[in-house]
Amino acid sequence: MVKDKIKSLATDYKAEIIANRRHLHAHPELSFHEFKTAAFVEEQLKSFGITKLERKAETGIVALIEGRNPSHKTIALRGDMDALPIIEQNDVPYKSTNTGVMHACGHDVHTASLLGAARILQGLKNDFEGTVKLIFQPGEELIPGGASLMIKDKALENPRPSGIIGQHVMPLIPVGKVGFRKGMYMASADELYITIKGKGGHGAMPETLVDPVLIASHMIVALQQVISRNASPKTPSVLSFGRVEALGATNIIPNEVKIQGTFRTLNEEWRAKAHINMVNIARGIVEGMGGELDFEVRKGYPFLKNAEELTSRAQLAAIDYLGEENVEDLDIWMAAEDFSYYTQEIDGCFYRLGTRNESKGIISGVHTPTFDIDEDALEIGAGLMAWIAVNELEHKL
């Protein structure tokens, strides 16, 4: 049985998959600079006997594993390769050797798992019908998102997949388990860059000034009504400001204040309306108080919607592979992922791989300097992706 063969090979290759993950973790590269990572991936794929591969979007890679009757059906598997500008604080043998850069979001896990799945599937290509397209993409962490560039560079063409599968580490889920959600899952993400200009001066002479700090305070509070009074309570929405820069002093009012924030939702029509509402409310407050406004909405990733039928099949495949007790239902997640670009083009399923192990002290969240995983997750990460791909190829269009 193919499933049993996949499980056996995942176990056999576990040490190799872990070694690949550790190599990638020790040599992280920032978004759109994954040159050495891409070369490593290519080298590994060729060592498996995978020869149909090409570069896309400069540091992305697309490769094909052709089973019997390759034109029967194509399913895509995706992994992302970029790291984050974070100084790692883990004391491990595979700690980042690139100071200030760290695989703090698990993309080393995603890449190593997809390489493991590739090796498994290449060895079993006579056991399934159709083609598996491997997509190793750059730049998930940085707008405009490597997925959008891969799509523009025709990564979803020749052949065009019927669907695409992606997995992502989840430190909230214990190792050994995975999570799925059908339908709306992750939010769109827009970056907000605001500058309020006034007239600075001595804090003891407010009547001679146009205080941008005071204006900014009113504006930030007022903008919350975009969520509380403009958004439908049925539509998840988040508006947060994480950076306010007013470079004055105890008795000095600055000439300007710079603000950065994020807006997220799961409805594209409301998203567009909210952009207009935010700018209009901010302009009314700022200009009404005598200031000048520059408000840039830098549009990021769209919302991520998992195709109902594809995700149902993938979840059932996971239950078959891991047991029902190890497959969880996920809630909506207001973080964003550029995998969403693929789901705008074809059916997609984006699921979560449990990596947490409290007994080993592996509890840190992603995007933190102490993030790490229980490496037992890698055997599941590789094997389950391979099994979902084979299972999907067997499903009739």
PyMOL commands that set and color helices and strands:
alter all, ss='L'
color gray80, all
select helices_A, chain A and resi 2-12+14-26+35-47+70-72+107-123+146-152+206-208+212-223+225-230+268-288+308-322+324-326+339-345+358-360+377-394
alter helices_A, ss='H'
color red, helices_A
select strands_A, chain A and resi 53-56+60-66+74-80+131-137+163-174+178-180+183-186+190-197+201-202+237-245+252-253+256-265+292-298+304-306+327-329+347-356
alter strands_A, ss='S'
color yellow, strands_A
deselect
rebuild
show_as cartoon
